[in-house]
Amino acid sequence: MVGTPPRLSDNTHVRNAASVFGEQHEALRAQKGADLFEVLVCDRNSTDETAPLALDDAGSQDLKFVVAAATSGRTSR
C-alpha cells in the first residue's frame, strides 16, 4: 500500500549551502500543524558538501534530491 502523498512541495534551490542545510531542514521538519509536505532540494552546482548532506537525508520520506545544474550564468529569483 502506498502512503498518503504530500499536499505541498517546497522547492529549495541551493548552492554551497552545507553550512545551513541541516539547520534549515530541521526547521522545516519541526513545524507543527502543517499540511503533509515534501522538500525538493535542487542543487545548483555546489562545490561544498551540500550534495552529500542532501543525499544522506534523501532516504527520509520528506526529502528528494535533484541535481539542477545551471545552464546559464543567470539565476532566477
PDB file of N, CA, C and O in Angstrom, chain B, residues numbered from 101:
ATOM      1  N   MET B 101       0.840  -1.179   0.000  1.00  0.00           N
ATOM      2  CA  MET B 101       0.000   0.000   0.000  1.00  0.00           C
ATOM      3  C   MET B 101       0.886   1.245   0.000  1.00  0.00           C
ATOM      4  O   MET B 101       1.863   1.317   0.746  1.00  0.00           O
ATOM      5  N   VAL B 102       0.552   2.195  -0.817  1.00  0.00           N
ATOM      6  CA  VAL B 102       1.306   3.436  -0.921  1.00  0.00           C
ATOM      7  C   VAL B 102       0.794   4.421   0.114  1.00  0.00           C
ATOM      8  O   VAL B 102      -0.409   4.511   0.358  1.00  0.00           O
ATOM      9  N   GLY B 103       1.735   5.176   0.734  1.00  0.00           N
ATOM     10  CA  GLY B 103       1.360   6.159   1.744  1.00  0.00           C
ATOM     11  C   GLY B 103       0.633   7.346   1.132  1.00  0.00           C
ATOM     12  O   GLY B 103       0.534   7.478  -0.088  1.00  0.00           O
ATOM     13  N   THR B 104       0.135   8.193   1.997  1.00  0.00           N
ATOM     14  CA  THR B 104      -0.566   9.398   1.569  1.00  0.00           C
ATOM     15  C   THR B 104       0.423  10.345   0.889  1.00  0.00           C
ATOM     16  O   THR B 104       1.463  10.663   1.465  1.00  0.00           O
ATOM     17  N   PRO B 105       0.113  10.798  -0.325  1.00  0.00           N
ATOM     18  CA  PRO B 105       1.024  11.730  -0.996  1.00  0.00           C
ATOM     19  C   PRO B 105       0.987  13.099  -0.316  1.00  0.00           C
ATOM     20  O   PRO B 105      -0.030  13.491   0.257  1.00  0.00           O
ATOM     21  N   PRO B 106       2.112  13.822  -0.385  1.00  0.00           N
ATOM     22  CA  PRO B 106       2.131  15.146   0.235  1.00  0.00           C
ATOM     23  C   PRO B 106       1.197  16.108  -0.474  1.00  0.00           C
ATOM     24  O   PRO B 106       0.981  16.002  -1.681  1.00  0.00           O
ATOM     25  N   ARG B 107       0.644  17.049   0.282  1.00  0.00           N
ATOM     26  CA  ARG B 107      -0.241  18.070  -0.296  1.00  0.00           C
ATOM     27  C   ARG B 107       0.558  19.248  -0.849  1.00  0.00           C
ATOM     28  O   ARG B 107       0.092  19.950  -1.746  1.00  0.00           O
ATOM     29  N   LEU B 108       1.761  19.464  -0.313  1.00  0.00           N
ATOM     30  CA  LEU B 108       2.577  20.613  -0.697  1.00  0.00           C
ATOM     31  C   LEU B 108       3.998  20.170  -1.012  1.00  0.00           C
ATOM     32  O   LEU B 108       4.481  19.177  -0.469  1.00  0.00           O
ATOM     33  N   SER B 109       4.662  20.911  -1.890  1.00  0.00           N
ATOM     34  CA  SER B 109       6.084  20.693  -2.167  1.00  0.00           C
ATOM     35  C   SER B 109       6.831  21.998  -1.948  1.00  0.00           C
ATOM     36  O   SER B 109       6.439  23.050  -2.453  1.00  0.00           O
ATOM     37  N   ASP B 110       7.915  21.911  -1.185  1.00  0.00           N
ATOM     38  CA  ASP B 110       8.811  23.055  -1.013  1.00  0.00           C
ATOM     39  C   ASP B 110       9.986  22.824  -1.947  1.00  0.00           C
ATOM     40  O   ASP B 110      10.737  21.863  -1.781  1.00  0.00           O
ATOM     41  N   ASN B 111      10.145  23.691  -2.917  1.00  0.00           N
ATOM     42  CA  ASN B 111      11.205  23.601  -3.918  1.00  0.00           C
ATOM     43  C   ASN B 111      12.356  24.482  -3.447  1.00  0.00           C
ATOM     44  O   ASN B 111      12.256  25.707  -3.506  1.00  0.00           O
ATOM     45  N   THR B 112      13.437  23.882  -2.985  1.00  0.00           N
ATOM     46  CA  THR B 112      14.552  24.632  -2.437  1.00  0.00           C
ATOM     47  C   THR B 112      15.759  24.518  -3.360  1.00  0.00           C
ATOM     48  O   THR B 112      16.322  23.436  -3.528  1.00  0.00           O
ATOM     49  N   HIS B 113      16.151  25.639  -3.957  1.00  0.00           N
ATOM     50  CA  HIS B 113      17.339  25.660  -4.810  1.00  0.00           C
ATOM     51  C   HIS B 113      18.518  26.059  -3.942  1.00  0.00           C
ATOM     52  O   HIS B 113      18.466  27.069  -3.239  1.00  0.00           O
ATOM     53  N   VAL B 114      19.584  25.266  -3.990  1.00  0.00           N
ATOM     54  CA  VAL B 114      20.733  25.513  -3.137  1.00  0.00           C
ATOM     55  C   VAL B 114      22.024  25.517  -3.940  1.00  0.00           C
ATOM     56  O   VAL B 114      22.136  24.850  -4.969  1.00  0.00           O
ATOM     57  N   ARG B 115      22.985  26.270  -3.458  1.00  0.00           N
ATOM     58  CA  ARG B 115      24.344  26.240  -3.995  1.00  0.00           C
ATOM     59  C   ARG B 115      25.274  26.564  -2.824  1.00  0.00           C
ATOM     60  O   ARG B 115      25.206  27.639  -2.227  1.00  0.00           O
ATOM     61  N   ASN B 116      26.131  25.612  -2.522  1.00  0.00           N
ATOM     62  CA  ASN B 116      27.091  25.764  -1.423  1.00  0.00           C
ATOM     63  C   ASN B 116      26.385  26.148  -0.121  1.00  0.00           C
ATOM     64  O   ASN B 116      26.721  27.147   0.516  1.00  0.00           O
ATOM     65  N   ALA B 117      25.403  25.333   0.257  1.00  0.00           N
ATOM     66  CA  ALA B 117      24.598  25.609   1.444  1.00  0.00           C
ATOM     67  C   ALA B 117      24.855  24.614   2.572  1.00  0.00           C
ATOM     68  O   ALA B 117      24.032  24.472   3.476  1.00  0.00           O
ATOM     69  N   ALA B 118      25.985  23.932   2.522  1.00  0.00           N
ATOM     70  CA  ALA B 118      26.271  22.903   3.523  1.00  0.00           C
ATOM     71  C   ALA B 118      26.234  23.451   4.948  1.00  0.00           C
ATOM     72  O   ALA B 118      25.803  22.755   5.868  1.00  0.00           O
ATOM     73  N   SER B 119      26.677  24.680   5.136  1.00  0.00           N
ATOM     74  CA  SER B 119      26.751  25.236   6.492  1.00  0.00           C
ATOM     75  C   SER B 119      25.379  25.487   7.113  1.00  0.00           C
ATOM     76  O   SER B 119      25.282  25.601   8.335  1.00  0.00           O
ATOM     77  N   VAL B 120      24.327  25.576   6.320  1.00  0.00           N
ATOM     78  CA  VAL B 120      22.992  25.854   6.849  1.00  0.00           C
ATOM     79  C   VAL B 120      21.968  24.768   6.499  1.00  0.00           C
ATOM     80  O   VAL B 120      20.830  24.820   6.967  1.00  0.00           O
ATOM     81  N   PHE B 121      22.357  23.800   5.690  1.00  0.00           N
ATOM     82  CA  PHE B 121      21.400  22.806   5.199  1.00  0.00           C
ATOM     83  C   PHE B 121      20.709  22.052   6.343  1.00  0.00           C
ATOM     84  O   PHE B 121      19.481  21.977   6.382  1.00  0.00           O
ATOM     85  N   GLY B 122      21.478  21.505   7.254  1.00  0.00           N
ATOM     86  CA  GLY B 122      20.892  20.721   8.344  1.00  0.00           C
ATOM     87  C   GLY B 122      19.946  21.533   9.204  1.00  0.00           C
ATOM     88  O   GLY B 122      18.857  21.072   9.545  1.00  0.00           O
ATOM     89  N   GLU B 123      20.356  22.730   9.554  1.00  0.00           N
ATOM     90  CA  GLU B 123      19.528  23.604  10.390  1.00  0.00           C
ATOM     91  C   GLU B 123      18.210  23.949   9.691  1.00  0.00           C
ATOM     92  O   GLU B 123      17.147  23.922  10.312  1.00  0.00           O
ATOM     93  N   GLN B 124      18.283  24.270   8.412  1.00  0.00           N
ATOM     94  CA  GLN B 124      17.079  24.632   7.671  1.00  0.00           C
ATOM     95  C   GLN B 124      16.136  23.445   7.509  1.00  0.00           C
ATOM     96  O   GLN B 124      14.921  23.592   7.648  1.00  0.00           O
ATOM     97  N   HIS B 125      16.688  22.275   7.217  1.00  0.00           N
ATOM     98  CA  HIS B 125      15.847  21.087   7.052  1.00  0.00           C
ATOM     99  C   HIS B 125      15.180  20.709   8.368  1.00  0.00           C
ATOM    100  O   HIS B 125      14.008  20.332   8.381  1.00  0.00           O
ATOM    101  N   GLU B 126      15.912  20.805   9.471  1.00  0.00           N
ATOM    102  CA  GLU B 126      15.319  20.511  10.778  1.00  0.00           C
ATOM    103  C   GLU B 126      14.206  21.498  11.114  1.00  0.00           C
ATOM    104  O   GLU B 126      13.198  21.113  11.706  1.00  0.00           O
ATOM    105  N   ALA B 127      14.377  22.763  10.743  1.00  0.00           N
ATOM    106  CA  ALA B 127      13.336  23.767  10.998  1.00  0.00           C
ATOM    107  C   ALA B 127      12.057  23.417  10.243  1.00  0.00           C
ATOM    108  O   ALA B 127      10.957  23.583  10.769  1.00  0.00           O
ATOM    109  N   LEU B 128      12.203  22.934   9.011  1.00  0.00           N
ATOM    110  CA  LEU B 128      11.019  22.518   8.252  1.00  0.00           C
ATOM    111  C   LEU B 128      10.345  21.323   8.913  1.00  0.00           C
ATOM    112  O   LEU B 128       9.121  21.283   9.032  1.00  0.00           O
ATOM    113  N   ARG B 129      11.147  20.350   9.342  1.00  0.00           N
ATOM    114  CA  ARG B 129      10.584  19.151   9.979  1.00  0.00           C
ATOM    115  C   ARG B 129       9.886  19.474  11.302  1.00  0.00           C
ATOM    116  O   ARG B 129       8.947  18.778  11.689  1.00  0.00           O
ATOM    117  N   ALA B 130      10.332  20.512  11.990  1.00  0.00           N
ATOM    118  CA  ALA B 130       9.798  20.838  13.314  1.00  0.00           C
ATOM    119  C   ALA B 130       8.475  21.582  13.268  1.00  0.00           C
ATOM    120  O   ALA B 130       7.870  21.808  14.315  1.00  0.00           O
ATOM    121  N   GLN B 131       8.009  21.968  12.094  1.00  0.00           N
ATOM    122  CA  GLN B 131       6.750  22.711  12.004  1.00  0.00           C
ATOM    123  C   GLN B 131       5.604  21.884  12.565  1.00  0.00           C
ATOM    124  O   GLN B 131       5.491  20.689  12.294  1.00  0.00           O
ATOM    125  N   LYS B 132       4.776  22.524  13.332  1.00  0.00           N
ATOM    126  CA  LYS B 132       3.610  21.861  13.936  1.00  0.00           C
ATOM    127  C   LYS B 132       2.350  22.288  13.201  1.00  0.00           C
ATOM    128  O   LYS B 132       2.188  23.465  12.880  1.00  0.00           O
ATOM    129  N   GLY B 133       1.465  21.352  12.935  1.00  0.00           N
ATOM    130  CA  GLY B 133       0.182  21.664  12.333  1.00  0.00           C
ATOM    131  C   GLY B 133       0.219  21.941  10.837  1.00  0.00           C
ATOM    132  O   GLY B 133      -0.795  22.332  10.259  1.00  0.00           O
ATOM    133  N   ALA B 134       1.363  21.745  10.203  1.00  0.00           N
ATOM    134  CA  ALA B 134       1.460  21.990   8.757  1.00  0.00           C
ATOM    135  C   ALA B 134       0.864  20.808   7.989  1.00  0.00           C
ATOM    136  O   ALA B 134       0.886  19.673   8.464  1.00  0.00           O
ATOM    137  N   ASP B 135       0.336  21.087   6.804  1.00  0.00           N
ATOM    138  CA  ASP B 135      -0.115  20.010   5.929  1.00  0.00           C
ATOM    139  C   ASP B 135       1.069  19.117   5.588  1.00  0.00           C
ATOM    140  O   ASP B 135       2.221  19.543   5.672  1.00  0.00           O
ATOM    141  N   LEU B 136       0.782  17.878   5.204  1.00  0.00           N
ATOM    142  CA  LEU B 136       1.822  16.959   4.772  1.00  0.00           C
ATOM    143  C   LEU B 136       2.548  17.565   3.573  1.00  0.00           C
ATOM    144  O   LEU B 136       1.908  17.949   2.594  1.00  0.00           O
ATOM    145  N   PHE B 137       3.887  17.655   3.640  1.00  0.00           N
ATOM    146  CA  PHE B 137       4.641  18.268   2.558  1.00  0.00           C
ATOM    147  C   PHE B 137       5.914  17.481   2.283  1.00  0.00           C
ATOM    148  O   PHE B 137       6.336  16.649   3.087  1.00  0.00           O
ATOM    149  N   GLU B 138       6.513  17.759   1.141  1.00  0.00           N
ATOM    150  CA  GLU B 138       7.806  17.190   0.797  1.00  0.00           C
ATOM    151  C   GLU B 138       8.755  18.339   0.470  1.00  0.00           C
ATOM    152  O   GLU B 138       8.322  19.447   0.154  1.00  0.00           O
ATOM    153  N   VAL B 139      10.041  18.061   0.549  1.00  0.00           N
ATOM    154  CA  VAL B 139      11.061  19.057   0.225  1.00  0.00           C
ATOM    155  C   VAL B 139      11.842  18.548  -0.975  1.00  0.00           C
ATOM    156  O   VAL B 139      12.396  17.449  -0.943  1.00  0.00           O
ATOM    157  N   LEU B 140      11.884  19.343  -2.025  1.00  0.00           N
ATOM    158  CA  LEU B 140      12.676  19.021  -3.206  1.00  0.00           C
ATOM    159  C   LEU B 140      13.918  19.904  -3.166  1.00  0.00           C
ATOM    160  O   LEU B 140      13.813  21.123  -3.303  1.00  0.00           O
ATOM    161  N   VAL B 141      15.073  19.313  -2.983  1.00  0.00           N
ATOM    162  CA  VAL B 141      16.327  20.055  -2.924  1.00  0.00           C
ATOM    163  C   VAL B 141      16.961  20.010  -4.308  1.00  0.00           C
ATOM    164  O   VAL B 141      17.337  18.942  -4.792  1.00  0.00           O
ATOM    165  N   CYS B 142      17.076  21.160  -4.932  1.00  0.00           N
ATOM    166  CA  CYS B 142      17.649  21.269  -6.279  1.00  0.00           C
ATOM    167  C   CYS B 142      19.039  21.869  -6.161  1.00  0.00           C
ATOM    168  O   CYS B 142      19.182  23.064  -5.904  1.00  0.00           O
ATOM    169  N   ASP B 143      20.055  21.051  -6.347  1.00  0.00           N
ATOM    170  CA  ASP B 143      21.432  21.505  -6.205  1.00  0.00           C
ATOM    171  C   ASP B 143      21.894  22.228  -7.463  1.00  0.00           C
ATOM    172  O   ASP B 143      21.766  21.705  -8.571  1.00  0.00           O
ATOM    173  N   ARG B 144      22.426  23.421  -7.290  1.00  0.00           N
ATOM    174  CA  ARG B 144      22.870  24.266  -8.402  1.00  0.00           C
ATOM    175  C   ARG B 144      24.405  24.305  -8.456  1.00  0.00           C
ATOM    176  O   ARG B 144      25.018  25.351  -8.244  1.00  0.00           O
ATOM    177  N   ASN B 145      25.003  23.158  -8.740  1.00  0.00           N
ATOM    178  CA  ASN B 145      26.465  23.050  -8.911  1.00  0.00           C
ATOM    179  C   ASN B 145      27.251  23.387  -7.649  1.00  0.00           C
ATOM    180  O   ASN B 145      28.248  24.107  -7.717  1.00  0.00           O
ATOM    181  N   SER B 146      26.824  22.887  -6.525  1.00  0.00           N
ATOM    182  CA  SER B 146      27.562  23.136  -5.284  1.00  0.00           C
ATOM    183  C   SER B 146      28.965  22.543  -5.361  1.00  0.00           C
ATOM    184  O   SER B 146      29.186  21.495  -5.969  1.00  0.00           O
ATOM    185  N   THR B 147      29.903  23.240  -4.731  1.00  0.00           N
ATOM    186  CA  THR B 147      31.275  22.750  -4.671  1.00  0.00           C
ATOM    187  C   THR B 147      31.674  22.406  -3.238  1.00  0.00           C
ATOM    188  O   THR B 147      32.826  22.058  -2.979  1.00  0.00           O
ATOM    189  N   ASP B 148      30.727  22.501  -2.310  1.00  0.00           N
ATOM    190  CA  ASP B 148      30.989  22.131  -0.923  1.00  0.00           C
ATOM    191  C   ASP B 148      30.302  20.791  -0.634  1.00  0.00           C
ATOM    192  O   ASP B 148      30.121  19.987  -1.549  1.00  0.00           O
ATOM    193  N   GLU B 149      29.930  20.549   0.579  1.00  0.00           N
ATOM    194  CA  GLU B 149      29.326  19.273   0.988  1.00  0.00           C
ATOM    195  C   GLU B 149      27.802  19.270   0.922  1.00  0.00           C
ATOM    196  O   GLU B 149      27.167  18.394   1.509  1.00  0.00           O
ATOM    197  N   THR B 150      27.202  20.233   0.220  1.00  0.00           N
ATOM    198  CA  THR B 150      25.741  20.299   0.129  1.00  0.00           C
ATOM    199  C   THR B 150      25.155  19.011  -0.442  1.00  0.00           C
ATOM    200  O   THR B 150      24.236  18.439   0.145  1.00  0.00           O
ATOM    201  N   ALA B 151      25.669  18.551  -1.568  1.00  0.00           N
ATOM    202  CA  ALA B 151      25.111  17.359  -2.216  1.00  0.00           C
ATOM    203  C   ALA B 151      25.191  16.124  -1.316  1.00  0.00           C
ATOM    204  O   ALA B 151      24.177  15.446  -1.148  1.00  0.00           O
ATOM    205  N   PRO B 152      26.353  15.798  -0.728  1.00  0.00           N
ATOM    206  CA  PRO B 152      26.378  14.626   0.165  1.00  0.00           C
ATOM    207  C   PRO B 152      25.431  14.749   1.353  1.00  0.00           C
ATOM    208  O   PRO B 152      24.807  13.765   1.749  1.00  0.00           O
ATOM    209  N   LEU B 153      25.318  15.949   1.926  1.00  0.00           N
ATOM    210  CA  LEU B 153      24.386  16.135   3.048  1.00  0.00           C
ATOM    211  C   LEU B 153      22.952  15.877   2.614  1.00  0.00           C
ATOM    212  O   LEU B 153      22.206  15.187   3.309  1.00  0.00           O
ATOM    213  N   ALA B 154      22.563  16.426   1.472  1.00  0.00           N
ATOM    214  CA  ALA B 154      21.200  16.233   0.979  1.00  0.00           C
ATOM    215  C   ALA B 154      20.959  14.772   0.620  1.00  0.00           C
ATOM    216  O   ALA B 154      19.891  14.230   0.905  1.00  0.00           O
ATOM    217  N   LEU B 155      21.939  14.138   0.001  1.00  0.00           N
ATOM    218  CA  LEU B 155      21.786  12.722  -0.356  1.00  0.00           C
ATOM    219  C   LEU B 155      21.663  11.847   0.882  1.00  0.00           C
ATOM    220  O   LEU B 155      20.920  10.866   0.868  1.00  0.00           O
ATOM    221  N   ASP B 156      22.376  12.181   1.949  1.00  0.00           N
ATOM    222  CA  ASP B 156      22.247  11.427   3.200  1.00  0.00           C
ATOM    223  C   ASP B 156      20.823  11.511   3.741  1.00  0.00           C
ATOM    224  O   ASP B 156      20.310  10.540   4.297  1.00  0.00           O
ATOM    225  N   ASP B 157      20.182  12.672   3.578  1.00  0.00           N
ATOM    226  CA  ASP B 157      18.818  12.877   4.062  1.00  0.00           C
ATOM    227  C   ASP B 157      17.760  12.411   3.060  1.00  0.00           C
ATOM    228  O   ASP B 157      16.587  12.290   3.413  1.00  0.00           O
ATOM    229  N   ALA B 158      18.159  12.150   1.826  1.00  0.00           N
ATOM    230  CA  ALA B 158      17.182  11.837   0.775  1.00  0.00           C
ATOM    231  C   ALA B 158      16.399  10.561   1.051  1.00  0.00           C
ATOM    232  O   ALA B 158      15.333  10.362   0.469  1.00  0.00           O
ATOM    233  N   GLY B 159      16.893   9.706   1.913  1.00  0.00           N
ATOM    234  CA  GLY B 159      16.161   8.496   2.252  1.00  0.00           C
ATOM    235  C   GLY B 159      14.967   8.760   3.148  1.00  0.00           C
ATOM    236  O   GLY B 159      14.099   7.901   3.300  1.00  0.00           O
ATOM    237  N   SER B 160      14.918   9.943   3.741  1.00  0.00           N
ATOM    238  CA  SER B 160      13.775  10.260   4.592  1.00  0.00           C
ATOM    239  C   SER B 160      12.548  10.474   3.716  1.00  0.00           C
ATOM    240  O   SER B 160      12.672  10.797   2.535  1.00  0.00           O
ATOM    241  N   GLN B 161      11.383  10.296   4.284  1.00  0.00           N
ATOM    242  CA  GLN B 161      10.162  10.335   3.482  1.00  0.00           C
ATOM    243  C   GLN B 161       9.794  11.721   2.981  1.00  0.00           C
ATOM    244  O   GLN B 161       8.939  11.855   2.106  1.00  0.00           O
ATOM    245  N   ASP B 162      10.428  12.753   3.523  1.00  0.00           N
ATOM    246  CA  ASP B 162      10.009  14.098   3.151  1.00  0.00           C
ATOM    247  C   ASP B 162      11.040  14.877   2.343  1.00  0.00           C
ATOM    248  O   ASP B 162      10.887  16.087   2.172  1.00  0.00           O
ATOM    249  N   LEU B 163      12.086  14.221   1.840  1.00  0.00           N
ATOM    250  CA  LEU B 163      13.104  14.947   1.096  1.00  0.00           C
ATOM    251  C   LEU B 163      13.492  14.193  -0.166  1.00  0.00           C
ATOM    252  O   LEU B 163      13.734  12.986  -0.135  1.00  0.00           O
ATOM    253  N   LYS B 164      13.547  14.919  -1.275  1.00  0.00           N
ATOM    254  CA  LYS B 164      14.021  14.367  -2.534  1.00  0.00           C
ATOM    255  C   LYS B 164      15.141  15.257  -3.036  1.00  0.00           C
ATOM    256  O   LYS B 164      15.083  16.477  -2.880  1.00  0.00           O
ATOM    257  N   PHE B 165      16.156  14.662  -3.635  1.00  0.00           N
ATOM    258  CA  PHE B 165      17.314  15.413  -4.095  1.00  0.00           C
ATOM    259  C   PHE B 165      17.341  15.417  -5.615  1.00  0.00           C
ATOM    260  O   PHE B 165      17.185  14.376  -6.254  1.00  0.00           O
ATOM    261  N   VAL B 166      17.539  16.594  -6.181  1.00  0.00           N
ATOM    262  CA  VAL B 166      17.588  16.744  -7.635  1.00  0.00           C
ATOM    263  C   VAL B 166      18.841  17.535  -7.979  1.00  0.00           C
ATOM    264  O   VAL B 166      19.119  18.561  -7.359  1.00  0.00           O
ATOM    265  N   VAL B 167      19.598  17.061  -8.968  1.00  0.00           N
ATOM    266  CA  VAL B 167      20.726  17.848  -9.453  1.00  0.00           C
ATOM    267  C   VAL B 167      20.175  18.777 -10.523  1.00  0.00           C
ATOM    268  O   VAL B 167      19.657  18.319 -11.542  1.00  0.00           O
ATOM    269  N   ALA B 168      20.284  20.075 -10.294  1.00  0.00           N
ATOM    270  CA  ALA B 168      19.755  21.071 -11.220  1.00  0.00           C
ATOM    271  C   ALA B 168      20.905  21.952 -11.673  1.00  0.00           C
ATOM    272  O   ALA B 168      21.014  23.105 -11.257  1.00  0.00           O
ATOM    273  N   ALA B 169      21.749  21.415 -12.515  1.00  0.00           N
ATOM    274  CA  ALA B 169      22.922  22.148 -12.982  1.00  0.00           C
ATOM    275  C   ALA B 169      22.510  23.397 -13.736  1.00  0.00           C
ATOM    276  O   ALA B 169      21.613  23.366 -14.579  1.00  0.00           O
ATOM    277  N   ALA B 170      23.179  24.496 -13.420  1.00  0.00           N
ATOM    278  CA  ALA B 170      22.883  25.760 -14.115  1.00  0.00           C
ATOM    279  C   ALA B 170      23.324  25.655 -15.560  1.00  0.00           C
ATOM    280  O   ALA B 170      24.404  25.148 -15.862  1.00  0.00           O
ATOM    281  N   THR B 171      22.470  26.144 -16.452  1.00  0.00           N
ATOM    282  CA  THR B 171      22.786  26.113 -17.877  1.00  0.00           C
ATOM    283  C   THR B 171      23.159  27.476 -18.404  1.00  0.00           C
ATOM    284  O   THR B 171      23.524  27.615 -19.571  1.00  0.00           O
ATOM    285  N   SER B 172      23.071  28.485 -17.557  1.00  0.00           N
ATOM    286  CA  SER B 172      23.452  29.835 -17.965  1.00  0.00           C
ATOM    287  C   SER B 172      24.068  30.534 -16.775  1.00  0.00           C
ATOM    288  O   SER B 172      24.084  29.993 -15.669  1.00  0.00           O
ATOM    289  N   GLY B 173      24.565  31.710 -16.992  1.00  0.00           N
ATOM    290  CA  GLY B 173      25.172  32.469 -15.910  1.00  0.00           C
ATOM    291  C   GLY B 173      24.160  33.179 -15.036  1.00  0.00           C
ATOM    292  O   GLY B 173      24.537  33.794 -14.039  1.00  0.00           O
ATOM    293  N   ARG B 174      22.867  33.111 -15.387  1.00  0.00           N
ATOM    294  CA  ARG B 174      21.837  33.821 -14.629  1.00  0.00           C
ATOM    295  C   ARG B 174      21.050  32.852 -13.758  1.00  0.00           C
ATOM    296  O   ARG B 174      20.896  31.680 -14.099  1.00  0.00           O
ATOM    297  N   THR B 175      20.569  33.337 -12.664  1.00  0.00           N
ATOM    298  CA  THR B 175      19.670  32.554 -11.825  1.00  0.00           C
ATOM    299  C   THR B 175      18.371  33.318 -11.663  1.00  0.00           C
ATOM    300  O   THR B 175      18.361  34.549 -11.674  1.00  0.00           O
ATOM    301  N   SER B 176      17.291  32.599 -11.514  1.00  0.00           N
ATOM    302  CA  SER B 176      16.001  33.269 -11.323  1.00  0.00           C
ATOM    303  C   SER B 176      15.834  33.607  -9.859  1.00  0.00           C
ATOM    304  O   SER B 176      16.461  32.987  -9.000  1.00  0.00           O
ATOM    305  N   ARG B 177      15.006  34.571  -9.571  1.00  0.00           N
ATOM    306  CA  ARG B 177      14.748  34.980  -8.176  1.00  0.00           C
ATOM    307  C   ARG B 177      13.347  34.618  -7.796  1.00  0.00           C
ATOM    308  O   ARG B 177      12.928  34.874  -6.666  1.00  0.00           O
TER     309      ARG B 177
END
